[in-house]
Amino acid sequence: MEELRLLHGHLPRRFAGHSAELYEAASLDGASAWQKFRYITLPALRPTFNYVVIFGLIGSFQVFDQVFILTSGGPARATETIVYRIYTEAFGNGKLGYASALSYVLLIMTLIVGLIQLYTNNKHEKEEIA
């Protein structure tokens, strides 16, 4: 749900930055509606979609309260997340070292996702400049 709120907040600002001249030039060149969408709209919205997807993914790594309150990990750990697992290992089982190791795994996963986002944004920015 957070992704939709982020998307709702950023898309109108991205569309406001679109120049009507680009669409007019594409129409004069004979571009169809699909071609305008594919070659003008989607590339302009790529940074916004990247932002929403990456922050939504990172936010999903950090889900704790819903799992804790509603299911406590669910039947056979079906709804257990890594953050909930860190909590149960540290405070439920007293395995602080294991919970610390899991925390580092979460850090590395979040770092990898962030680096992928950084790489894709830089790659697409270089393509736009060239």
Buried (B, 14 or more C-beta within 10 A) or exposed (E): EEBEEBBEEBBEEBEEEEEEEBBEEBEEEEBEEEEBEEEBBEEBBBBBBBBBBBBBBBEEBEBBEEBBEEBEBEEEEEBBBBBBBBBBBBEEEEBEEBBEEBBEEBEEBBEEBBEEBEEBBEEBEEEEEE
